[in-house]
Amino acid sequence: MEIMRGKQASFMDSSALAGRINGYNTIHIDIGTGDGRFVQHMAQADSSRFVIGIDACRENLQEGSRRAQSNTLFVIANAQALPTGLYGLATQITINFPWGSLLQGLLTDDVGLMFGLGALARPDAAFEVRLNGGALTEAGWSLEEGVQQIQNVLSANGFDMRPAQVMLANELKTFPTTWAKRIAFGRDPRAMMLRG
Ligand SMILES: C[S@@+](CC[C@H](N)C(=O)[O-])C[C@H]1O[C@@H](n2cnc3c(N)ncnc32)[C@H](O)[C@@H]1O
């Protein structure tokens, strides 16, 4: 799979990956990670956790991956074709404030995305998706209907989902991603979380 460190992209094979994650029981994979702020935060909060950030846009990954800690890795990949080298590794998967084809894939039950999400996860993996009103409006959905649609899609694909929860303004302001803050202080500060 293709990985990023600053402006430098390179390929990592499965034995190199095994070496990097050796000794870590908790592997968190964040899809559509953007600038990597969330990855850095989660990795700093618990050094026994290995955190992998995936994004399709290499420019987004440059800055965060330049300052990467030893328990982090940044992977360039499309969520609709997640790297097979990561299959079966994740104890936790997050998707925070998706837009574009990542959001479309969740809304339209994209086969590649759903297969990949299931393939990354260990059987008891925790899964969280945070969705915001503005992105869903742009995609042609109201927040409530879009969240319900994504919940239905995930449930139909074998994810054991709990009822959606509203993210309050204070939660958004303190949630450690760049987009959480943009949303919290923007024109449409509505967001919801799905957990399963
Ligand atoms: C609104 S940003 C959110 C970034 C970050 N999660 C945050 O909360 O700050 C959405 C991110 O999803 C990424 N993205 C969109 N479609 C994608 C896809 N199909 N595969 C991987 N990443 C994708 C974009 O490149 C962008 O970085």
PDBQT file of the ligand as one rigid body, heavy atoms in Angstrom, charges set to zero:
ROOT
HETATM    1  C1  LIG A 201     -14.594  17.163   5.441  1.00  0.00    +0.000 C 
HETATM    2  S1  LIG A 201     -13.045  16.344   5.365  1.00  0.00    +0.000 S 
HETATM    3  C2  LIG A 201     -12.920  15.678   7.036  1.00  0.00    +0.000 C 
HETATM    4  C3  LIG A 201     -11.493  15.437   7.440  1.00  0.00    +0.000 C 
HETATM    5  C4  LIG A 201     -11.286  14.951   8.875  1.00  0.00    +0.000 C 
HETATM    6  N1  LIG A 201     -11.919  13.667   9.104  1.00  0.00    +0.000 N 
HETATM    7  C5  LIG A 201     -11.762  15.980   9.881  1.00  0.00    +0.000 C 
HETATM    8  O1  LIG A 201     -12.750  15.692  10.603  1.00  0.00    +0.000 OA
HETATM    9  O2  LIG A 201     -11.145  17.047   9.971  1.00  0.00    +0.000 OA
HETATM   10  C6  LIG A 201     -13.414  14.861   4.402  1.00  0.00    +0.000 C 
HETATM   11  C7  LIG A 201     -12.173  14.079   4.000  1.00  0.00    +0.000 C 
HETATM   12  O3  LIG A 201     -12.605  12.882   3.340  1.00  0.00    +0.000 OA
HETATM   13  C8  LIG A 201     -11.697  12.607   2.295  1.00  0.00    +0.000 C 
HETATM   14  N2  LIG A 201     -12.351  11.747   1.312  1.00  0.00    +0.000 N 
HETATM   15  C9  LIG A 201     -13.417  12.035   0.532  1.00  0.00    +0.000 A 
HETATM   16  N3  LIG A 201     -13.731  11.000  -0.241  1.00  0.00    +0.000 NA
HETATM   17  C10 LIG A 201     -12.836  10.009   0.051  1.00  0.00    +0.000 A 
HETATM   18  C11 LIG A 201     -12.657   8.687  -0.407  1.00  0.00    +0.000 A 
HETATM   19  N4  LIG A 201     -13.452   8.153  -1.337  1.00  0.00    +0.000 N 
HETATM   20  N5  LIG A 201     -11.653   7.947   0.123  1.00  0.00    +0.000 NA
HETATM   21  C12 LIG A 201     -10.842   8.475   1.075  1.00  0.00    +0.000 A 
HETATM   22  N6  LIG A 201     -10.957   9.729   1.549  1.00  0.00    +0.000 NA
HETATM   23  C13 LIG A 201     -11.956  10.483   1.052  1.00  0.00    +0.000 A 
HETATM   24  C14 LIG A 201     -11.328  13.983   1.746  1.00  0.00    +0.000 C 
HETATM   25  O4  LIG A 201     -10.118  13.966   0.995  1.00  0.00    +0.000 OA
HETATM   26  C15 LIG A 201     -11.250  14.810   3.028  1.00  0.00    +0.000 C 
HETATM   27  O5  LIG A 201      -9.937  14.824   3.540  1.00  0.00    +0.000 OA
ENDROOT
TORSDOF 0
